[in-house]
Amino acid sequence: MRETQERDIEKIYSPKATAGKLRRLADALENGKPFRIQIGGERVCVPARAVFGIEHERGEDYEEIEFQFRWDLK
């Protein structure tokens, strides 16, 4: 049995880098292909079967929108 380690990493990108990653992501989604990205030194492959969601969070002194992909590892 393979043990997986939980982690939560956030990477901040410049507007130009963000736009490039979003373009690659949109192309992958439109073509039913996986999306590959490196986060915190680890390459991650988001499979085409992943489900997409958007989360909005509001605190007392901030707001946040997260674009999320989720998929089963099985």
Buried (B, 14 or more C-beta within 10 A) or exposed (E): EEEEEEEEEEEEEEEEEEEEEEEEBEEBBEEEEEBEBEEEEEEEEBEEEBEEEEEEEEEEEEEEEEEEBEEEEE
